[in-house]
Structure formats: C-alpha cells, structure tokens
Amino acid sequence: MRRSAWLILPVLLAAGLAAGGFYYFGAGGRSLRSSRVIQWIRDPGGHPEWAVHSGERCGDAPFILPTDGYIGFLWDDSWKPGQRHQGLDIFSGAQPGQTPVYAAYDGYLTRLADWKSTVIIRIPDDPLQPGRQIWAYYTHMADAVGKSLISPEFPPGTVEQFVEAGRLLGYQGNYSGASGNPTGVHLHFSLVKDDGEGKFLNELEIENTIDPSPYFNLRVNAKDTPQDIPVCESAAAVEAP
C-alpha cells in the first residue's frame, strides 16, 4: 500500500552506511529536522534528550510509543513541493533487525500476502472518537533486499490476529519497497482512516490519514510544531481530530 516517500533524491551519507544504508532528501535543501536526523544517525548516543522510548506513554495518551529512536519526520512534513508525509518516521540509529517495534494500541493485525515489511492493525473503536474504526500502519520492517524483519508470529497472509499494546511486531529495517535501494533504518507509523465498509484507505494519500498528535499526546504535526523535538503535551492542550 505504501511506497517509500524517500525515493525522491538519494544522497549517500557515510553515516547512512554506518546505520544500514542510504538516506534521502528532497530538492530544496535540508530542514532542521533533516539535519537532526543526520546527526542522530551518525551518533545516536550523543543526543539522548532527543530520543523517545518504546512503551512510554505521554501523560494520559491512549497510545504507547511503538519503538526507540528520534522522531525525525512528522505528519505533514514536506521534502519538495507537493510532498506531504503521511505519518511519523522514528529512526533508531542502529542496524536493521536490532530495534524492536511494538503495537501502540490493542487491535487486530493483518499482513497481506505480498507485504515484506508492513503490518496494519485494525482498531475497531477509536479511543478519541468512540464508534469510529481506524487502522495503525507500521512499515519498513525488512532489510535492504526485502528480507522480512516482522515477527514470525505474523507470516504473510495473517488476517485479524488480535494483538495487545506492547506486543512485539518486528524490528526496524531499511527496506524502501525496491530491493537494493535502502532508506535509513526507521519505523514509519501512520494512522489510516476506514473506508466506511470495514477496509483501510490508501495510506499514500495524506487525506486518508489522521494527525497522530493527540493519540501520543505529542506535537507531531509539522504545521504546528514549533519545536524541532516533539514534546509531551497535557491532554487538554491537544484536541482530538
């Protein structure tokens, strides 16, 4: 469902090789967050204050954080005119297969037969809008050549397997959807709308996704995040979508 948004303008970094592959930027130069991502990949231990940690919950947020790393790119970030990022990219700074990815919220997991790096979890009752069904999408859980890093508990063809928040889903990878053309090692997480008939919409379109800020109680909307490092907000400070 999702081809990597990184296949825009590849720039090879020595730091990217050390972290498991290429890293990509759009034309028009690096944003502050892009520069921070480079720093993080080069030396993830050098800035512990930038990191989020799996299992953490910001205040009374309904979701726990799904993995360790730096939230380098936010929902509605842009690398070039017309580009709008559909979710969050959390960079571990480690090699593929080393950084676990966990379910952020209870739901029913599906992995389509041709998905090498992706699972999607149906959440039948949106904790912020009861009665609405939403989907949590996790991808890049494979290495550069497409060897899956998803937990073997969820083989291709898995449908509607219940998982609780905190369940191991797999490990961060650098698979872009094109073998041998890796991204930086990270998890892409997005919240996807339901089509009204019990199926998920196409995650490639930002209009089909939801700002995840209130679900994590973090300001992770690129349009209203003044800080480069997302900070924990009180529940009252972030409105539901």
N, C-alpha and C positions, 0 to 999 in steps of 0.2 A: 504493500500500500504506500510506503514512503520511500522514495529515492532520496539519497542524502542531499541536503542543501549545500553541502561543501563542494560539490562538483561545479565550481564556478571558475576560480582562478588559482590553480595549485601553486603553492610556494613551498619549496623544500627547505626545512629547517634542520640544522644539526640536532637541536633539542627535540624536534619531532621524531627523528630517527631514534634517539635515545628513549623516547616514550612510546615507540611502537609504530612509527610511520609518518606520513605526510600531515601537513596541516594547511588549511585553505583559508584564503581571504578573498573578499570581493574587490573589484576595481574601486579605486577611490580612496585607498589608504586604510590604515588601521585605526579602529576606535580604541578608546581607553580600555575597554573590556578585552579587545583583541590583544593589546599589549600585555594586559594582565594574564591572559591565557598563556602567552609565550613564556612569561616569567614563571608561571605555575608549572608548565611542562618541563622547563629547564631545571627548576628547583622547587618541587612541591613541599619540601620540608622547610623551605626558607620563609614561608608566609603562613604559619598555622592559623593566624587570625582570619584568613580568607576562607577557610575550609568549612564545609558542612559535613555532618556525620550521619551515617545510616542509623535509623532507629530513633533519631532525635525528633522531638515534636516541639514546635514553636508555640508556647503558651497552650491554648486550648484548640489548636488547629486540628481538623479532622484527620489529616494525613500525616504520616511519619515520612521523614526523608528517606528516599529509596537507596541511596548509595553514598559513598565517601567522595569528597573532592571539592573542586571550585566550580561554582555555577558561573561558567564563563559567558554563556549567551542566554538571553532571556526570551520570554514570549514577546513576539512582535519586534524582535531585533531585525536589523537590516544590514546586508553587506553590499548591496548595489540597488539602484533604483528599481522599485517593484518587488524586491525580495522582502518577505515577511516571515520570520521564523515561527513555527507553529508550536514550539514547546520550550523546554529547558535543556541545555546541554551541560552536564556535570562531568568535569574532567578529573580523572584520578591522578594523573601524572605517573602512573605505573605501566607495566607491560600488559598486553591483552591477557585475560584469564586470571588476573590477580585480584581484582577489586569486585567484591560481591555486589549483586543487585538484588534488592528485596521488594516485595509488594508493599506499596504505600498505604493500601487500604484493602479491606476484605472484598472479594468478588469472585467471578467465575472466569477462569483463564481459558483462552483459545489460542492455539498456534496452528495457522493454516499449513497445509502440506508442503508448500514451497517456501515457507519462512525459515531462513537460516539464522537470523539474528533477532527476531521480533516475536513478542507475545503481546496480546491485548487482553485486558481484564474488564469484564462487564460488571458495572456497579449498578445494581437494579434500583437503588434508592439513593439519589444524590444527597449527601449529608447536609448540604446547604440549600437545596431546593427539593425537599421531600416529594416523592411522587415522580421525579424526573429520572430517567435512566441515562447514565453516562458511561464512557469507556476510558480506561487508563492504558496508554500505549507506551511500550518500552522497546527500544531498538538499539542496534549496534552491538549486540551480544554475539559477535563472531569475530574471528581474526581476519587478517587482510585478504586471505584467499577464500574466505567463506566457511571455514571450519567452525561449527556452532559452539558457542560457549554457554548456551542455555542449559539449565539443569536437565539431566536425562530423565527426570520425573515428568518432563513435558515434551515428549517426542513430537515430531511433525504429525499433524492430524489430531492433536489433542483438542477436545471440544468441551467447554463448560465444566472444567475441573475446578472445584472450589478451592480457593487459597485464602488464608488469613493474612492480615497485615503482618509483615515481618518474615513471611515465607521466602526462602531463597529461590530466586527465579533464574539466576545465572551470573555471568561475570561481564564486566565492561570489556568491550573489544574495539576494533578499529575497522570494521567492515563497512564499506560505503555502498554496497549493492553491486559494485563492479570489481571482480576479482583482481587483486594486484594493484588497486588504486585506493590505498587506505586513507582513512581520516585520522585525526588524533584520537587517542583512546578516551572514550567517554560513553556516558549513557545519554540518549535522547529520550526524554519523557514528555508526553503531552496528554492532555485531556480532550477527548473527542466526543462530539455530540452524537446522539442517537438519531436515526432517520425517521423515527416515529413508528417504525414497523419492526423494531427489535434488532436492527442491524446498525453497525457503526458506519459513519460517513467517511469520506476520503480525507485522511489526515494531511494530505499535501496542501489542502486549502485552509488558510488560517480562519476563514469564516466558519469552518467546520470544527474548530477547536475552541477551548474555553481558557480564559486567563486563569492560570493556576494559583495566583497570589493568595486568594482567601482560603484555599484548601491547605496550603502550607503556612499560612499566616506570615508570609514573606512578601516583600515588594519585589516581584519578579516580572513585572510588566515594563518593558523597555521604555514605554512612553511616559511613565510616571514614577520612574525610579531615579531619584537624584543621586543616590549613592552608587558607586561602582560595585560595592559589595552589598548584596541584599541583606537587609537587617530584619530582625524579628519585630513584628508589629503587634500591638494589642489587638484582641479580637474586634474591639469596637472601631479600630482605625481602618479596617479593610472591609469593604462591603461585598456581599455575595454578588456574582454576576447576574 
